[in-house]
């Protein structure tokens, strides 16, 4: 089965932050669209995000991937929170212009998911019915803490957390503690996966199988949303 083509787009990021690139992947008979933000260290074109986008397309979920301004300009250091969160809002607005007939999910890989939820905690994101985290970065490596999850209590839509058991940026016991009071949060644990959703050979699984798990769980969870 041929992959769904990627349509190149662009939009104005946060006010004063310039224009950024985006990629729309919309399969035939799409049922939803996922506004998908990249992590801190790799752009929207990273192979993992591309694989997620095409895996979801095979499951009738379109994606709108985009760059943050610092990544668009080739910088290593992420933009300040105001710019990151403003870009999330601009991305959702641009996605609504491109495919607003579909109900939306939003979120992303690591930092991208966290920033999306921070924006959503401040004010609802238009047409977004749920947030999907591909590895929520609860704390720096080796420094367990929960403060990065404090804002999650202010998110008004359901949330899906896809987390690996070897993720050194999210102690699972601490994450469960953060999510316990939130009835709209669902945690799906991916056995043997690290923060990049890579599994060791001795696990008996492959990265491709993990990708199928991520995309299957996203579709299953999204199917239960209103």
C-alpha positions in Angstrom: 0.0 0.0 0.0 1.5 3.3 -1.1 2.2 6.0 1.6 0.0 9.1 1.7 1.8 12.0 0.1 3.1 14.8 2.3 1.8 18.3 1.4 4.2 21.1 2.2 2.7 24.2 4.0 3.9 27.1 6.0 2.3 29.5 8.5 3.2 32.4 10.8 4.4 31.1 14.1 4.1 33.1 17.4 3.8 36.9 16.9 7.1 38.3 15.8 8.7 34.8 15.4 8.5 34.5 11.6 7.2 31.8 9.4 7.7 28.0 9.9 7.2 24.9 7.8 4.6 22.3 8.1 3.7 18.9 6.5 0.1 17.7 6.1 -0.5 14.0 5.6 -4.2 13.4 4.9 -5.2 9.9 3.9 -8.4 9.1 2.1 -11.4 8.9 4.4 -9.5 10.5 7.3 -11.4 10.5 10.5 -9.3 12.8 12.7 -6.2 15.0 12.5 -3.3 15.0 14.9 -1.4 18.4 15.2 2.0 16.9 15.9 4.9 18.9 17.4 8.5 17.7 17.4 10.8 17.2 20.4 13.6 19.5 21.6 16.4 18.1 19.5 15.0 17.1 16.1 12.7 18.7 13.5 9.3 17.6 12.1 11.2 15.6 9.4 12.8 13.2 11.9 12.3 9.6 10.8 10.4 8.7 13.9 7.8 11.5 13.4 7.5 10.6 9.7 6.9 7.0 10.7 4.3 8.0 13.2 2.6 10.2 10.6 2.4 7.5 8.0 1.5 4.8 10.5 -1.5 7.0 11.6 -2.4 7.7 8.0 -2.8 3.9 7.5 -5.2 4.1 10.4 -7.2 7.0 8.9 -5.7 9.7 11.1 -4.2 12.7 9.3 -1.3 14.6 10.7 -0.1 18.2 10.7 3.6 18.3 11.6 5.4 21.6 12.1 8.6 23.2 13.2 9.1 25.6 16.1 10.9 28.8 15.0 14.3 27.8 16.5 14.3 24.6 14.6 13.2 26.3 11.4 16.2 28.6 11.7 18.7 25.9 12.5 19.3 26.8 16.1 19.8 24.3 18.9 18.4 26.1 21.8 14.5 26.0 22.1 12.6 29.2 21.9 11.3 30.8 25.1 7.9 29.3 26.4 5.9 32.3 25.1 7.1 31.6 21.6 6.8 27.8 21.8 3.2 28.0 23.2 2.3 30.7 20.7 3.5 28.6 17.9 1.3 25.7 19.1 -1.7 28.0 18.9 -0.7 29.2 15.5 -0.2 25.6 14.3 -3.7 24.6 15.5 -5.1 27.6 13.7 -3.2 26.7 10.5 -4.4 23.1 10.7 -8.0 24.3 11.1 -7.5 26.3 7.8 -6.1 23.2 6.1 -8.4 20.5 7.4 -10.9 22.0 9.8 -13.6 19.6 8.7 -11.9 17.0 10.9 -11.9 16.7 14.7 -8.4 17.3 16.1 -5.9 15.7 18.4 -2.8 17.7 19.4 0.4 17.0 21.2 3.7 15.5 20.1 7.1 14.0 20.9 8.6 14.9 24.3 8.9 18.7 24.5 6.3 19.2 21.8 3.7 17.4 23.8 4.5 19.2 27.0 4.4 22.6 25.3 1.1 21.7 23.7 -0.4 20.8 27.1 1.0 24.0 28.6 -0.8 26.0 25.9 -4.0 24.0 26.4 -3.9 24.6 30.2 -3.9 28.3 29.6 -6.9 28.2 27.2 -8.5 25.5 25.1 -7.1 24.9 21.6 -9.8 25.3 19.0 -11.2 22.0 17.6 -8.8 19.9 19.7 -10.7 17.0 21.4 -7.7 15.3 23.1 -3.9 15.5 23.6 -1.5 12.6 22.8 2.0 12.6 24.4 4.7 10.5 22.7 6.9 10.3 25.8 6.0 13.1 28.3 9.3 14.6 29.7 8.4 14.8 33.4 11.9 15.6 34.6 15.5 15.8 33.4 17.5 12.5 33.2 18.5 11.2 36.6 16.6 14.0 38.4 13.2 12.7 39.4 10.6 15.5 40.0 7.0 16.2 39.2 6.8 20.0 38.8 6.8 19.7 34.9 3.4 18.0 35.3 1.8 20.6 37.6 0.0 22.3 34.7 -1.7 19.1 33.5 -4.5 19.7 36.1 -5.6 22.7 34.0 -6.0 20.8 30.7 -9.7 20.4 30.0 -9.6 17.7 27.3 -8.7 14.0 27.6 -5.0 13.1 27.5 -3.2 9.9 26.3 0.3 9.3 27.7 2.4 6.8 25.7 5.4 6.0 27.9 8.2 3.5 27.7 9.4 1.5 30.7 13.0 2.6 30.0 12.2 6.3 29.6 14.8 8.1 31.8 12.8 11.4 31.5 9.7 10.0 33.2 9.8 7.8 36.3 6.6 5.8 35.8 5.7 5.8 39.5 6.0 9.6 39.6 4.0 10.0 36.4 1.3 7.8 37.8 1.2 9.9 40.9 0.8 13.1 38.8 -2.0 11.5 36.7 -3.9 9.8 39.5 -6.2 12.7 40.3 -7.0 13.4 36.7 -9.8 11.2 35.5 -9.4 12.3 31.9 -5.8 11.0 31.7 -5.0 7.6 30.2 -1.5 6.0 30.6 -0.4 3.3 28.2 3.0 1.7 29.1 5.2 0.5 26.3 7.3 -2.4 27.6 11.0 -2.1 27.0 10.9 1.2 25.2 13.1 4.2 26.0 12.3 7.9 25.6 12.8 7.5 21.8 10.7 4.4 21.8 13.7 2.2 20.9 13.8 -1.3 22.2 16.8 -3.5 22.8 17.2 -6.6 20.7 17.1 -8.9 23.7 13.6 -7.7 24.4 12.3 -9.9 21.5 10.6 -6.9 20.0 11.4 -4.5 17.2 11.1 -0.7 16.9 8.6 -1.3 14.1 6.4 -3.3 16.4 6.6 -0.5 19.0 5.5 2.0 16.3 2.5 -0.2 15.5 1.6 -0.3 19.2 1.8 3.5 19.4 -0.3 4.1 16.4 -2.8 1.4 17.3 -3.3 2.7 20.8 -3.7 6.3 19.5 -6.4 5.2 17.1 -8.2 3.1 19.7 -8.1 5.8 22.3 -9.2 8.5 19.8 -12.1 6.4 18.8 -13.6 6.8 22.3 -13.5 10.6 22.2 -16.6 12.7 21.5 
